[in-house]
Amino acid sequence: MSPPYVSTYDLTGKWRFTVIQKQAAYSQRFKVSGSAGTDGTYSGNVGSSVVINANEDHPWTVKIEHNDGSTGWQPSEVRERSNTQTGSQIEIVIESEDIPVGGDRDFTDCVMKAEKIGMIDIPSRGNAIWPTTMQMMPEGIFEKALGRYFLAIRVKNIWTRP
């Protein structure tokens, strides 16, 4: 029994996609949809790279397509070859097969590497908190004459994993 193959790959957050291998007789490309300003169609040639911006916590989709010259652009089947985490770095290798029925089934037609960019976002600047009253200083500014302060910062996880 072969693993399930899909025609799209969904992610959240900010990622860099780079085409690292192409062994196909047909033209290849990839399309991004649902992102924040980086939707579009990109070349499937080796070295082609794009940073895909997150749309808050909403997932966005990448679809690899091929053109055999007779039916126009068609979706390729995609699968995840590897998903590794080293420290805070996440790297996913996504393979595609451009002949859904029959063919060589080698999944090397267009191979892409996805690298996660960033772990946290700081949506607003930090604020000075006076420890005596636990109140934010006017305008959040640190006043040296009043002594030590706490620094209050709102941090948002954008790493795609808890």
MDAnalysis code that builds the backbone (N, CA, C; Angstrom):
import MDAnalysis as mda
import numpy as np

u = mda.Universe.empty(486, n_residues=162, atom_resindex=np.repeat(np.arange(162), 3), trajectory=True)
u.add_TopologyAttr("name", ["N", "CA", "C"] * 162)
u.add_TopologyAttr("resid", np.arange(1, 163))
u.add_TopologyAttr("resname", ["MET", "SER", "PRO", "PRO", "TYR", "VAL", "SER", "THR", "TYR", "ASP", "LEU", "THR", "GLY", "LYS", "TRP", "ARG", "PHE", "THR", "VAL", "ILE", "GLN", "LYS", "GLN", "ALA", "ALA", "TYR", "SER", "GLN", "ARG", "PHE", "LYS", "VAL", "SER", "GLY", "SER", "ALA", "GLY", "THR", "ASP", "GLY", "THR", "TYR", "SER", "GLY", "ASN", "VAL", "GLY", "SER", "SER", "VAL", "VAL", "ILE", "ASN", "ALA", "ASN", "GLU", "ASP", "HIS", "PRO", "TRP", "THR", "VAL", "LYS", "ILE", "GLU", "HIS", "ASN", "ASP", "GLY", "SER", "THR", "GLY", "TRP", "GLN", "PRO", "SER", "GLU", "VAL", "ARG", "GLU", "ARG", "SER", "ASN", "THR", "GLN", "THR", "GLY", "SER", "GLN", "ILE", "GLU", "ILE", "VAL", "ILE", "GLU", "SER", "GLU", "ASP", "ILE", "PRO", "VAL", "GLY", "GLY", "ASP", "ARG", "ASP", "PHE", "THR", "ASP", "CYS", "VAL", "MET", "LYS", "ALA", "GLU", "LYS", "ILE", "GLY", "MET", "ILE", "ASP", "ILE", "PRO", "SER", "ARG", "GLY", "ASN", "ALA", "ILE", "TRP", "PRO", "THR", "THR", "MET", "GLN", "MET", "MET", "PRO", "GLU", "GLY", "ILE", "PHE", "GLU", "LYS", "ALA", "LEU", "GLY", "ARG", "TYR", "PHE", "LEU", "ALA", "ILE", "ARG", "VAL", "LYS", "ASN", "ILE", "TRP", "THR", "ARG", "PRO"])
u.atoms.positions = np.array([
    [0.843, -1.177, 0.000],
    [0.000, 0.000, 0.000],
    [0.890, 1.242, 0.000],
    [0.669, 2.150, -0.916],
    [1.475, 3.366, -0.991],
    [0.899, 4.436, -0.064],
    [1.775, 5.346, 0.416],
    [1.295, 6.399, 1.302],
    [0.362, 7.345, 0.565],
    [-0.483, 8.080, 1.300],
    [-1.395, 9.013, 0.629],
    [-0.623, 10.201, 0.073],
    [-0.912, 10.556, -1.150],
    [-0.299, 11.712, -1.777],
    [-1.356, 12.778, -1.932],
    [-0.921, 14.030, -1.867],
    [-1.845, 15.154, -1.972],
    [-1.359, 16.083, -3.073],
    [-2.204, 17.024, -3.454],
    [-1.791, 17.962, -4.490],
    [-1.398, 19.321, -3.911],
    [-1.631, 19.543, -2.610],
    [-1.218, 20.798, -1.975],
    [-0.520, 20.499, -0.657],
    [0.234, 21.481, -0.184],
    [0.926, 21.359, 1.093],
    [0.605, 22.624, 1.879],
    [0.079, 22.476, 3.098],
    [-0.339, 23.610, 3.914],
    [0.636, 23.861, 5.054],
    [0.929, 25.144, 5.302],
    [1.807, 25.550, 6.399],
    [1.273, 26.829, 7.026],
    [1.791, 27.158, 8.201],
    [1.519, 28.450, 8.818],
    [2.858, 29.096, 9.153],
    [2.855, 30.388, 9.274],
    [4.072, 31.106, 9.616],
    [4.855, 31.530, 8.387],
    [6.048, 32.067, 8.633],
    [6.913, 32.579, 7.574],
    [7.957, 31.526, 7.227],
    [8.076, 31.199, 5.933],
    [8.979, 30.151, 5.463],
    [9.724, 30.610, 4.221],
    [10.921, 30.057, 4.011],
    [11.672, 30.239, 2.768],
    [11.577, 28.938, 1.989],
    [11.069, 29.020, 0.761],
    [10.979, 27.860, -0.131],
    [12.047, 27.988, -1.204],
    [12.817, 26.914, -1.412],
    [13.856, 26.897, -2.429],
    [13.766, 25.594, -3.203],
    [13.787, 25.676, -4.537],
    [13.806, 24.475, -5.374],
    [15.233, 23.938, -5.341],
    [15.400, 22.685, -4.873],
    [16.744, 22.118, -4.718],
    [17.053, 21.011, -5.725],
    [16.018, 20.512, -6.411],
    [16.248, 19.453, -7.390],
    [15.116, 19.458, -8.406],
    [15.470, 19.178, -9.650],
    [14.463, 19.040, -10.703],
    [14.954, 17.980, -11.672],
    [14.219, 16.879, -11.737],
    [14.525, 15.826, -12.697],
    [13.228, 15.499, -13.421],
    [12.859, 16.384, -14.335],
    [11.578, 16.238, -15.021],
    [11.708, 16.647, -16.477],
    [10.980, 15.959, -17.311],
    [10.930, 16.318, -18.718],
    [9.979, 17.495, -18.935],
    [9.037, 17.689, -18.024],
    [8.027, 18.741, -18.148],
    [8.441, 19.991, -17.380],
    [7.860, 21.116, -17.782],
    [8.057, 22.367, -17.045],
    [7.444, 22.235, -15.656],
    [8.062, 22.861, -14.671],
    [7.590, 22.805, -13.284],
    [7.432, 24.227, -12.756],
    [6.491, 24.388, -11.830],
    [6.322, 25.650, -11.134],
    [5.619, 25.377, -9.810],
    [5.593, 26.380, -8.927],
    [4.811, 26.233, -7.702],
    [4.012, 27.504, -7.472],
    [2.836, 27.305, -6.890],
    [1.908, 28.408, -6.635],
    [1.657, 28.518, -5.141],
    [1.625, 29.752, -4.656],
    [1.355, 30.035, -3.251],
    [0.033, 30.773, -3.167],
    [-0.839, 30.355, -2.234],
    [-2.106, 31.047, -2.017],
    [-2.428, 31.100, -0.526],
    [-3.094, 32.165, -0.119],
    [-3.503, 32.329, 1.272],
    [-2.459, 32.979, 2.158],
    [-1.355, 33.464, 1.571],
    [-0.299, 34.095, 2.371],
    [-0.601, 35.593, 2.522],
    [0.315, 36.307, 3.130],
    [0.159, 37.753, 3.312],
    [1.041, 38.482, 2.303],
    [0.541, 38.669, 1.105],
    [1.254, 39.445, 0.105],
    [2.263, 38.713, -0.740],
    [2.411, 37.401, -0.570],
    [3.368, 36.665, -1.398],
    [2.679, 35.601, -2.236],
    [1.367, 35.712, -2.399],
    [0.663, 34.794, -3.286],
    [1.182, 34.987, -4.704],
    [1.249, 33.896, -5.454],
    [1.693, 34.012, -6.826],
    [2.257, 32.714, -7.350],
    [2.769, 32.762, -8.563],
    [3.347, 31.612, -9.241],
    [4.848, 31.836, -9.366],
    [5.629, 30.800, -9.022],
    [7.081, 30.904, -9.001],
    [7.697, 29.771, -9.817],
    [8.870, 30.033, -10.372],
    [9.571, 29.075, -11.223],
    [9.940, 27.804, -10.456],
    [9.848, 26.676, -11.145],
    [10.237, 25.393, -10.570],
    [11.653, 24.998, -10.930],
    [12.476, 25.951, -11.378],
    [13.866, 25.664, -11.725],
    [14.742, 25.664, -10.475],
    [15.782, 24.856, -10.479],
    [16.687, 24.746, -9.340],
    [17.256, 26.124, -9.001],
    [17.215, 26.456, -7.702],
    [17.710, 27.738, -7.217],
    [16.627, 28.774, -7.029],
    [15.469, 28.560, -7.642],
    [14.363, 29.494, -7.461],
    [13.972, 29.507, -5.987],
    [13.832, 30.711, -5.417],
    [13.565, 30.809, -3.986],
    [12.639, 31.979, -3.703],
    [11.803, 31.827, -2.671],
    [10.902, 32.902, -2.251],
    [10.651, 32.772, -0.755],
    [10.546, 33.910, -0.090],
    [10.148, 33.933, 1.322],
    [8.649, 34.175, 1.347],
    [7.930, 33.252, 1.959],
    [6.470, 33.328, 2.008],
    [6.060, 33.868, 3.368],
    [5.346, 34.984, 3.341],
    [4.934, 35.656, 4.565],
    [3.661, 35.059, 5.128],
    [3.618, 34.984, 6.448],
    [2.460, 34.426, 7.145],
    [1.292, 35.397, 7.098],
    [0.112, 34.844, 7.150],
    [-1.114, 35.627, 7.261],
    [-1.667, 35.364, 8.660],
    [-0.993, 35.980, 9.652],
    [-1.300, 35.722, 11.064],
    [-1.156, 34.226, 11.339],
    [-2.165, 33.619, 11.958],
    [-2.123, 32.189, 12.273],
    [-2.829, 31.346, 11.217],
    [-3.252, 31.971, 10.121],
    [-4.004, 31.264, 9.092],
    [-3.066, 30.474, 8.186],
    [-3.418, 29.233, 7.903],
    [-2.555, 28.447, 7.013],
    [-2.583, 28.982, 5.584],
    [-1.486, 28.793, 4.902],
    [-1.401, 29.110, 3.480],
    [-0.982, 27.829, 2.756],
    [-1.120, 27.825, 1.448],
    [-0.952, 26.604, 0.661],
    [0.083, 26.796, -0.436],
    [0.885, 25.744, -0.647],
    [1.776, 25.700, -1.808],
    [1.366, 24.486, -2.637],
    [1.305, 24.701, -3.941],
    [0.931, 23.638, -4.875],
    [1.985, 23.585, -5.966],
    [2.538, 22.393, -6.211],
    [3.509, 22.222, -7.296],
    [2.748, 21.749, -8.526],
    [3.055, 22.360, -9.668],
    [2.357, 22.028, -10.914],
    [3.359, 21.717, -12.022],
    [2.867, 20.987, -13.028],
    [3.685, 20.642, -14.198],
    [2.874, 20.915, -15.463],
    [3.598, 21.091, -16.573],
    [2.951, 21.312, -17.864],
    [3.574, 20.350, -18.867],
    [2.770, 19.374, -19.307],
    [3.278, 18.375, -20.253],
    [3.216, 18.849, -21.701],
    [2.743, 20.076, -21.901],
    [2.683, 20.643, -23.241],
    [1.384, 20.395, -23.971],
    [0.501, 19.568, -23.417],
    [-0.750, 19.283, -24.123],
    [-1.995, 19.690, -23.338],
    [-1.963, 19.608, -22.019],
    [-3.163, 19.896, -21.224],
    [-3.017, 21.137, -20.353],
    [-1.919, 21.875, -20.489],
    [-1.694, 23.049, -19.645],
    [-1.179, 22.647, -18.272],
    [-1.192, 23.579, -17.360],
    [-0.664, 23.339, -16.016],
    [-1.602, 22.455, -15.222],
    [-1.038, 21.382, -14.670],
    [-1.791, 20.413, -13.869],
    [-1.107, 20.246, -12.514],
    [-1.895, 19.980, -11.461],
    [-1.268, 19.770, -10.152],
    [-0.453, 18.484, -10.121],
    [0.708, 18.546, -9.498],
    [1.531, 17.356, -9.272],
    [1.185, 16.792, -7.903],
    [1.460, 15.509, -7.722],
    [1.297, 14.921, -6.399],
    [2.507, 15.321, -5.557],
    [2.274, 15.627, -4.282],
    [3.371, 16.006, -3.396],
    [3.384, 15.120, -2.165],
    [4.569, 14.961, -1.614],
    [4.718, 14.225, -0.359],
    [5.900, 14.824, 0.404],
    [5.898, 14.599, 1.696],
    [6.965, 15.082, 2.559],
    [8.039, 14.001, 2.640],
    [9.259, 14.333, 2.226],
    [10.353, 13.371, 2.311],
    [10.980, 13.396, 3.696],
    [11.181, 14.586, 4.234],
    [11.769, 14.689, 5.569],
    [11.254, 15.935, 6.270],
    [11.251, 15.872, 7.588],
    [10.824, 16.987, 8.427],
    [11.753, 16.949, 9.640],
    [12.770, 17.820, 9.651],
    [13.765, 17.774, 10.711],
    [13.777, 19.064, 11.507],
    [14.099, 18.915, 12.774],
    [14.235, 20.061, 13.658],
    [15.586, 19.967, 14.343],
    [16.388, 21.016, 14.193],
    [17.674, 21.113, 14.849],
    [17.654, 22.404, 15.654],
    [17.551, 22.276, 16.970],
    [17.383, 23.467, 17.801],
    [16.068, 24.134, 17.436],
    [16.139, 25.390, 17.056],
    [14.921, 26.107, 16.677],
    [14.676, 26.093, 15.170],
    [15.564, 25.457, 14.414],
    [15.434, 25.424, 12.958],
    [14.578, 24.232, 12.505],
    [13.585, 24.513, 11.682],
    [12.749, 23.461, 11.103],
    [12.997, 23.462, 9.600],
    [13.256, 22.270, 9.045],
    [13.467, 22.134, 7.611],
    [12.630, 20.969, 7.099],
    [11.846, 21.243, 6.060],
    [10.989, 20.225, 5.458],
    [11.382, 20.094, 3.990],
    [11.554, 18.864, 3.519],
    [11.814, 18.628, 2.102],
    [10.539, 18.038, 1.501],
    [10.047, 18.701, 0.453],
    [8.801, 18.315, -0.207],
    [9.123, 17.861, -1.623],
    [8.645, 16.674, -1.971],
    [8.891, 16.096, -3.299],
    [7.607, 16.101, -4.113],
    [7.763, 16.117, -5.441],
    [6.581, 16.055, -6.294],
    [6.763, 15.051, -7.425],
    [5.631, 14.541, -7.874],
    [5.570, 13.588, -9.000],
    [4.601, 14.171, -10.010],
    [5.073, 14.366, -11.250],
    [4.223, 15.032, -12.238],
    [3.391, 14.095, -13.104],
    [3.452, 12.799, -12.873],
    [2.620, 11.868, -13.629],
    [1.756, 11.109, -12.626],
    [0.539, 11.606, -12.330],
    [-0.280, 10.982, -11.293],
    [-0.643, 9.528, -11.558],
    [-0.779, 9.138, -12.824],
    [-1.147, 7.754, -13.129],
    [0.011, 7.115, -13.887],
    [0.548, 6.042, -13.337],
    [1.692, 5.384, -13.986],
    [2.956, 6.184, -13.762],
    [3.853, 6.192, -14.754],
    [5.076, 6.965, -14.649],
    [6.108, 6.295, -13.756],
    [7.184, 7.022, -13.496],
    [8.302, 6.440, -12.747],
    [8.097, 6.442, -11.235],
    [7.219, 7.284, -10.723],
    [6.894, 7.358, -9.286],
    [8.142, 7.571, -8.421],
    [9.114, 8.337, -8.945],
    [10.337, 8.572, -8.180],
    [10.269, 9.816, -7.286],
    [9.286, 10.652, -7.481],
    [9.094, 11.881, -6.706],
    [10.344, 12.757, -6.682],
    [10.983, 12.907, -7.859],
    [12.128, 13.806, -7.990],
    [11.893, 14.864, -9.059],
    [10.641, 14.985, -9.515],
    [10.356, 15.923, -10.602],
    [10.609, 17.371, -10.188],
    [10.177, 17.757, -9.010],
    [10.488, 19.066, -8.439],
    [10.563, 18.873, -6.926],
    [11.751, 19.071, -6.372],
    [11.972, 18.873, -4.935],
    [12.287, 20.230, -4.320],
    [11.570, 20.555, -3.250],
    [11.715, 21.853, -2.606],
    [12.103, 21.698, -1.139],
    [12.900, 22.659, -0.671],
    [13.256, 22.716, 0.752],
    [12.529, 23.910, 1.353],
    [11.826, 23.677, 2.462],
    [11.139, 24.735, 3.185],
    [11.858, 24.945, 4.513],
    [12.261, 26.189, 4.788],
    [12.955, 26.514, 6.025],
    [12.135, 27.520, 6.815],
    [11.833, 27.197, 8.068],
    [11.049, 28.079, 8.932],
    [11.877, 29.295, 9.301],
    [11.260, 30.465, 9.225],
    [11.933, 31.716, 9.562],
    [11.277, 32.288, 10.818],
    [12.058, 32.467, 11.849],
    [11.584, 33.121, 13.069],
    [10.855, 32.205, 14.028],
    [10.936, 32.567, 15.322],
    [10.253, 31.817, 16.373],
    [9.205, 32.659, 17.089],
    [9.547, 33.931, 17.323],
    [8.623, 34.790, 18.054],
    [8.437, 36.108, 17.326],
    [7.333, 36.765, 17.643],
    [7.052, 38.096, 17.137],
    [6.754, 38.965, 18.354],
    [7.217, 40.193, 18.337],
    [6.905, 41.145, 19.395],
    [6.010, 42.198, 18.756],
    [4.658, 42.052, 18.916],
    [3.726, 42.911, 18.193],
    [3.724, 44.373, 18.613],
    [4.245, 44.698, 19.802],
    [4.319, 46.096, 20.225],
    [5.582, 46.290, 21.048],
    [5.978, 47.517, 21.197],
    [7.216, 47.779, 21.928],
    [7.036, 47.463, 23.410],
    [8.145, 47.239, 24.103],
    [8.106, 46.947, 25.534],
    [7.731, 48.177, 26.344],
    [7.294, 47.938, 27.569],
    [6.893, 49.033, 28.448],
    [7.596, 48.917, 29.789],
    [7.874, 50.089, 30.384],
    [8.460, 50.141, 31.716],
    [7.354, 49.986, 32.751],
    [7.555, 49.060, 33.698],
    [6.609, 48.828, 34.786],
    [7.325, 49.139, 36.103],
    [6.756, 50.046, 36.875],
    [7.355, 50.401, 38.154],
    [7.004, 49.321, 39.163],
    [7.998, 48.610, 39.723],
    [7.734, 47.462, 40.600],
    [6.935, 47.798, 41.858],
    [7.066, 49.019, 42.362],
    [6.369, 49.399, 43.588],
    [4.862, 49.334, 43.428],
    [4.352, 49.781, 42.271],
    [2.897, 49.827, 42.049],
    [2.433, 48.871, 40.958],
    [3.379, 48.279, 40.232],
    [3.084, 47.407, 39.078],
    [2.269, 48.136, 38.003],
    [2.468, 49.432, 37.928],
    [1.795, 50.232, 36.911],
    [2.787, 50.592, 35.810],
    [2.225, 50.719, 34.597],
    [3.053, 51.125, 33.477],
    [3.347, 52.615, 33.607],
    [4.577, 52.956, 33.364],
    [4.974, 54.358, 33.402],
    [4.325, 55.083, 32.222],
    [4.079, 56.383, 32.384],
    [3.489, 57.143, 31.264],
    [4.312, 56.947, 30.002],
    [3.632, 56.613, 28.928],
    [4.266, 56.343, 27.629],
    [5.190, 55.135, 27.668],
    [5.203, 54.400, 28.791],
    [6.029, 53.211, 28.904],
    [7.511, 53.493, 28.979],
    [7.867, 54.725, 29.318],
    [9.268, 55.153, 29.292],
    [9.937, 54.862, 30.632],
    [11.193, 54.437, 30.582],
    [12.002, 54.205, 31.770],
    [12.517, 55.556, 32.291],
    [12.311, 55.817, 33.564],
    [12.800, 57.049, 34.194],
    [13.879, 56.661, 35.202],
    [15.106, 56.965, 34.892],
    [16.257, 56.552, 35.703],
    [16.157, 57.043, 37.146],
    [15.613, 58.207, 37.367],
    [15.548, 58.796, 38.708],
    [14.687, 57.966, 39.664],
    [13.759, 57.155, 39.153],
    [12.872, 56.372, 40.017],
    [13.418, 54.983, 40.335],
    [14.593, 54.657, 39.866],
    [15.210, 53.386, 40.209],
    [14.941, 52.284, 39.198],
    [14.879, 51.041, 39.706],
    [14.720, 49.877, 38.834],
    [13.280, 49.694, 38.365],
    [13.158, 49.033, 37.188],
    [11.858, 48.764, 36.583],
    [11.797, 47.319, 36.114],
    [10.594, 46.872, 35.900],
    [10.375, 45.640, 35.146],
    [10.151, 46.047, 33.697],
    [10.478, 45.162, 32.796],
    [10.208, 45.392, 31.382],
    [9.106, 44.427, 30.974],
    [7.982, 44.962, 30.523],
    [6.849, 44.138, 30.104],
    [6.818, 44.082, 28.576],
    [6.874, 42.861, 28.055],
    [6.861, 42.666, 26.601],
    [5.841, 41.587, 26.261],
    [5.035, 41.835, 25.239],
    [4.107, 40.831, 24.734],
    [4.831, 40.048, 23.644],
    [4.846, 38.734, 23.771],
    [5.538, 37.867, 22.821],
    [4.521, 36.913, 22.219],
    [4.589, 36.744, 20.890],
    [3.675, 35.850, 20.183],
    [4.472, 34.729, 19.521],
    [4.045, 33.487, 19.722],
    [4.691, 32.337, 19.102],
    [4.321, 32.284, 17.620],
    [5.327, 32.401, 16.750],
    [5.099, 32.287, 15.301],
    [5.895, 31.106, 14.739],
    [6.273, 30.186, 15.586],
    [7.174, 29.105, 15.204],
    [6.445, 27.921, 14.586],
    [5.163, 27.889, 14.553],
    [4.301, 26.824, 14.022],
    [4.240, 25.582, 14.906],
    [4.976, 25.572, 15.995],
    [4.903, 24.468, 16.946],
    [4.752, 25.054, 18.345],
    [4.044, 24.344, 19.239],
    [3.859, 24.908, 20.585],
    [5.181, 25.087, 21.316],
])
